[in-house]
Amino acid sequence: MQQLTTTVDSAAAALGIGRTKFYELMANGAFRSFKVGRRRLVVKQDLEAFVSKGILGCPDKNISS
């Protein structure tokens, strides 16, 4: 079965941003998350949607295809 969630640290690293910026984006509703014990988990599908929106929203930002 495919893993559906990831940690905040892994999500931030995958996006190439820091934890502080990731928490800021999460507070603004960019990502769904929940706690299991002491761990905060992020829905991977939200990460993919965020990247897709970013790519589609700014085609002239030096993104090579």
N, C-alpha and C positions, 0 to 999 in steps of 0.2 A: 504494500500500500504506500502511496506517495505521501510524504510529509506535508501537512496542510498549514503548519505554522512554523515560525522561527523566532529566535530571540531578538530583542532590540539591538544588541550588539551586532549580530549577524545581518540583520536587516539594514542597519546603517552602513556596515561595511559593503554590503552588496550594492548599495546606492552610491557609495563613494562619499558619504557625508559623515559627520561626527554624531555622537550620541545626543548632544545638546540640540542640534538642528533637527534630528529625527524626533525627539520628544516635542519640539516646537510644532513640527508638522502634524504629529499625532494629536496634540492638543487642539489644533485647528481642524481636525476631522479628516485628515488625509488618509489615515489608516485606522482600522479597527484593531483593538487589542483587548486582552483580558489577562487576569492573573490566575495562576495555578500555584498555590503555595506562595513562595516568595518570587517566583519567576513571572515576568510579563511576556506574553507571547503575542506575536503579530501575525495576522492572516496573510499568507504569501500571495494570495490572489489580489489583495490590495496593492502590494508592491508592484506586481505586473501591470495592474491598471494605472498606477501612478506613472510608471515609465512610459506606457503607451500614450497616455494623455500628454506627457511632456514632449514626446517625439512628434505627436500629431499637432500639438499646439504651437510649436515653434520650428517650422521646417527650414528656416534660414539661419539657424544657430550653429553652423559648421558641423552638421551631422551628415556624415558620409554614408551612402547606402551601398 
